[in-house]
Structure formats: structure tokens, C-alpha cells
Amino acid sequence: MITKEKVIERLKEILDPELNISVWDLGLIYKIDIKDDTVYIDMTLTTPGCPLMTTLPLYVKQEVARMEGVKDADVKLVWEPRWTPERLTDEAKKRLGIET
């Protein structure tokens, strides 16, 4: 059975190719819902002009959909609320050299 915790663990393995930090630690994931065997994710990017606008959400969708117990993944790119550095986890802040 798929759980939110298992999805989060998988998201921690999906790295932003520019920063080499996970989409989870960057605070790009806003919502995770699971209905039956489908995972619904709302995510954002650090800026609307991000060059990964089409590729990163697709990659997240593909990787989550490959998880055991997941039939499909639906990843929606959202811009509200706007991403800010406060969304970074302590791990991401440490890797980026930001004081916590």
C-alpha cells in the first residue's frame, strides 16, 4: 500500500539537476494526496521562468508512478503560494550555505 511517507521518501531522492538538492528539501512540493492507487502532487518551481518548467514536473510524475503500489501519478505545477527560500528544509539550507 502506498503512503504519503513513502512518496516523501521517493521525493527526497529526486534531485533538482541544477542544485543537486531534492525537490522535497527545496520545498517545491506543496501537496500530496493519495486516492486508491493514484498519487496527486501539487508542486512549484523556484521561479516561473525556470528552464526546468516542463521537465522537472514530468520527471517527478514518472518517478512517483514507478513506485510499487502506484498505478498513476498526477503532478500539477502551481504558482500559488509563491515559492520563497523559507520553504527550504534545514538540510537544503545547510547545503546552500544559508544560516538557519
C-alpha positions as a Markdown table, in Angstrom:
| # | Residue | x | y | z |
|---|---|---|---|---|
| 1 | Met | 0.0 | 0.0 | 0.0 |
| 2 | Ile | 1.3 | 3.4 | -0.9 |
| 3 | Thr | 1.5 | 6.0 | 1.8 |
| 4 | Lys | 2.4 | 9.7 | 2.0 |
| 5 | Glu | 5.5 | 8.9 | 3.9 |
| 6 | Lys | 6.7 | 6.5 | 1.1 |
| 7 | Val | 6.0 | 9.2 | -1.5 |
| 8 | Ile | 8.0 | 11.7 | 0.5 |
| 9 | Glu | 10.9 | 9.3 | 0.8 |
| 10 | Arg | 10.9 | 8.9 | -3.0 |
| 11 | Leu | 10.7 | 12.7 | -3.5 |
| 12 | Lys | 13.8 | 13.1 | -1.3 |
| 13 | Glu | 15.6 | 11.0 | -4.0 |
| 14 | Ile | 14.6 | 13.2 | -6.9 |
| 15 | Leu | 17.2 | 15.9 | -7.4 |
| 16 | Asp | 17.0 | 19.2 | -9.0 |
| 17 | Pro | 19.7 | 18.9 | -11.7 |
| 18 | Glu | 20.9 | 22.4 | -11.3 |
| 19 | Leu | 21.3 | 22.4 | -7.5 |
| 20 | Asn | 21.7 | 18.7 | -6.8 |
| 21 | Ile | 19.2 | 19.0 | -3.9 |
| 22 | Ser | 15.9 | 17.0 | -3.7 |
| 23 | Val | 12.6 | 18.5 | -4.8 |
| 24 | Trp | 11.4 | 17.8 | -1.3 |
| 25 | Asp | 14.3 | 19.6 | 0.5 |
| 26 | Leu | 13.9 | 22.6 | -1.9 |
| 27 | Gly | 10.3 | 22.9 | -0.7 |
| 28 | Leu | 8.9 | 22.5 | -4.2 |
| 29 | Ile | 6.2 | 20.0 | -3.1 |
| 30 | Tyr | 3.1 | 21.7 | -1.8 |
| 31 | Lys | 0.6 | 18.9 | -1.5 |
| 32 | Ile | 0.4 | 15.1 | -1.8 |
| 33 | Asp | -2.9 | 13.3 | -1.9 |
| 34 | Ile | -3.4 | 9.6 | -2.5 |
| 35 | Lys | -6.6 | 8.2 | -3.7 |
| 36 | Asp | -6.7 | 4.5 | -4.3 |
| 37 | Asp | -3.5 | 3.8 | -6.2 |
| 38 | Thr | -3.1 | 7.3 | -7.8 |
| 39 | Val | -0.8 | 9.9 | -6.2 |
| 40 | Tyr | -1.7 | 13.6 | -6.8 |
| 41 | Ile | 1.0 | 16.1 | -6.3 |
| 42 | Asp | 1.0 | 19.9 | -6.4 |
| 43 | Met | 4.5 | 21.3 | -6.9 |
| 44 | Thr | 6.1 | 24.6 | -7.8 |
| 45 | Leu | 9.5 | 25.8 | -9.0 |
| 46 | Thr | 11.7 | 28.5 | -7.6 |
| 47 | Thr | 10.7 | 30.9 | -10.4 |
| 48 | Pro | 8.1 | 30.9 | -13.2 |
| 49 | Gly | 10.9 | 31.3 | -15.8 |
| 50 | Cys | 12.8 | 28.2 | -14.6 |
| 51 | Pro | 14.3 | 26.3 | -17.5 |
| 52 | Leu | 13.1 | 23.0 | -15.9 |
| 53 | Met | 9.4 | 24.1 | -16.1 |
| 54 | Thr | 8.4 | 21.2 | -18.3 |
| 55 | Thr | 11.0 | 18.6 | -17.5 |
| 56 | Leu | 11.1 | 18.6 | -13.7 |
| 57 | Pro | 7.3 | 18.0 | -13.1 |
| 58 | Leu | 7.4 | 15.3 | -15.7 |
| 59 | Tyr | 10.3 | 13.6 | -14.1 |
| 60 | Val | 8.6 | 13.7 | -10.7 |
| 61 | Lys | 5.5 | 12.2 | -12.3 |
| 62 | Gln | 7.5 | 9.4 | -13.9 |
| 63 | Glu | 9.5 | 8.6 | -10.8 |
| 64 | Val | 6.5 | 8.5 | -8.4 |
| 65 | Ala | 4.4 | 6.5 | -10.9 |
| 66 | Arg | 7.2 | 3.8 | -10.9 |
| 67 | Met | 6.8 | 3.2 | -7.2 |
| 68 | Glu | 5.4 | -0.1 | -6.0 |
| 69 | Gly | 1.7 | 0.2 | -5.4 |
| 70 | Val | 1.2 | 3.3 | -7.6 |
| 71 | Lys | -0.9 | 3.0 | -10.7 |
| 72 | Asp | -0.6 | 6.6 | -11.8 |
| 73 | Ala | 0.8 | 9.9 | -10.7 |
| 74 | Asp | -0.7 | 13.3 | -11.5 |
| 75 | Val | 1.7 | 16.3 | -10.9 |
| 76 | Lys | 0.2 | 19.7 | -11.2 |
| 77 | Leu | 2.5 | 22.8 | -11.5 |
| 78 | Val | 1.2 | 25.6 | -9.3 |
| 79 | Trp | 2.4 | 29.1 | -8.6 |
| 80 | Glu | 0.4 | 30.0 | -5.5 |
| 81 | Pro | 1.7 | 30.4 | -2.9 |
| 82 | Arg | 4.8 | 31.7 | -4.4 |
| 83 | Trp | 8.0 | 29.8 | -3.6 |
| 84 | Thr | 10.4 | 31.5 | -1.2 |
| 85 | Pro | 13.7 | 30.4 | 0.4 |
| 86 | Glu | 11.8 | 29.9 | 3.7 |
| 87 | Arg | 10.4 | 26.7 | 2.2 |
| 88 | Leu | 13.9 | 25.1 | 2.2 |
| 89 | Thr | 14.5 | 22.4 | 4.7 |
| 90 | Asp | 17.4 | 22.8 | 7.1 |
| 91 | Glu | 19.3 | 20.2 | 5.1 |
| 92 | Ala | 18.9 | 22.3 | 1.9 |
| 93 | Lys | 19.8 | 25.5 | 3.7 |
| 94 | Lys | 23.0 | 23.8 | 5.0 |
| 95 | Arg | 23.9 | 22.6 | 1.6 |
| 96 | Leu | 23.4 | 26.0 | 0.1 |
| 97 | Gly | 25.3 | 27.7 | 2.9 |
| 98 | Ile | 22.3 | 29.6 | 4.3 |
| 99 | Glu | 22.3 | 30.2 | 8.0 |
| 100 | Thr | 19.3 | 28.7 | 9.9 |
